[in-house]
Amino acid sequence: MSKFRVIELFGGIGATTKALKRIGIEVEVVDYVEIDKYAVASYNAINNTLFPVQDITGWDKDYKDIDLIGHGSPCQDYSIAGKQAGGDEGSGTRSSLMYESLRIIEKIKPKYVLWENVKNLLSKKHIHNFNNYLERMDELGYKSYYQIMNAKDYGIPQNRERVFTISIRKDIDKDFTFPEKQELKIFLKDLLEEKVDEKYFLSDKLIKCFSKEDTGGYPRKEQFEGSIDREVGKCVTTKAGSRPVDNFVRQ
């Protein structure tokens, strides 16, 4: 049986490839496109590869018989943790690089395309770009299926919602069904190390600060106490100083 040929765009540490391998698919990563040199170094170390740093805006290679293109295109300008700059084509934002994916898909014509992004992509402000993507994929000969999926419903103890879009070339499409939700069997505490360095513990001063009630309209104490000993972790965002989305464990 031939290997499943994959191109990873915005490849990060290779989550697409890892997921395929975990379900028993023998994968050949034909190319890996990532501009962050640290992510590339991590990917190569994990997978024993030698892929270079690559800018997707200049990527224009010729490949045939590609089974899957996976592209977790940048979410920062769609995310509620960002500045809501959006992803309109030609805008120059990071999230507008989604249209580079479409350019490459049109050229390579893989059998399948997997796109993952933040839930806020479907908000009133940004959904026009999501709809544009679906329309363009339809024009390129793909039928698309999408669903908001939460990590906690599929075996991971974290409340992390993302939009997953699966596009299948119409000449091979047989309808796609997203997997059923699973019972969560491992929890946040099951993933923690037994011995934790003291630098990760809150000081008495910080605990006292987070436990205050006299902070105006901001329910600091309620949010802090609600973040302790959770079975399912909150989705930690990149928003600076956003303590309500931290996860705390009492020892």
C-alpha positions, 0 to 999 in steps of 0.5 A, a space after each residue: 500500500 502506498 503512503 498517504 502523501 501530505 503537504 503541510 502548510 503553516 505546518 507548526 510542529 506537525 499536528 496534521 501529520 501526528 494525527 494521521 500517524 496516531 490513527 495508523 496511516 503511513 504518511 509521507 510528508 512531501 513538503 512542509 511550509 512554515 516561516 517560523 524558524 523555531 517551529 521549523 527547528 522543532 518539527 525537524 527535531 521531532 520528525 528527524 527531517 531537514 525541511 528549511 524555513 519557507 515563506 508561503 507567499 513565495 511557495 510555487 512548487 510542482 507536485 502531483 498525486 498529493 492526497 492531503 493539504 493541511 493548512 492551519 492558516 494564521 488565526 490571530 486576526 480572527 481571534 477574539 484575543 487579537 485586534 480583529 484586523 480580519 483576513 480580507 484578501 489583499 489586506 496584508 494581515 496574517 489571517 489573509 494568508 488563507 488566500 495563499 492556501 487557496 492559490 496552492 490548492 488550485 495548483 496542486 489539486 489534492 484529494 482532500 484539504 483540511 483547514 482548522 481555525 478559531 471559532 470566531 471565524 464564524 462571527 458576523 465580522 469575519 464569516 464573509 471570509 469563511 464563506 469566500 473560502 467555501 465558495 472558492 473551494 466549490 469553484 475549484 471542484 471540492 465539496 466542503 464540510 465544517 463543524 465547530 469541535 471542542 477538544 474536551 469532546 474528543 479525549 483532551 481535557 481542555 475547553 478549546 473550540 475550533 472550526 474544522 473544514 474538510 474539503 473533498 474533491 468532487 470526483 471522489 466525494 462520498 459524503 463526510 461525517 464528523 466523528 461522534 463526541 467521546 466520553 472524557 476519560 482523562 482529566 487535567 490532573 492526570 496530565 500534571 507532573 508529580 513534582 513541580 518547581 516552586 517557580 510555578 506556584 503562586 505566592 501568598 501575595 498573588 493569592 491574596 490579590 486574586 482573592 480580593 472582592 473589592 475590584 469594582 465590576 471585575 469579579 476577580 475572586 469568583 473567576 480565580 476560584 472558578 479556575 482552581 482544580 478544574 477537570 477540564 482546562 480553560 483555553 489559555 489565550 495569548 491575551 496579555 495579563 488575561 488572568 481569568 483564562 489561567 488554570 490553577 491547581 491546589 496542592 
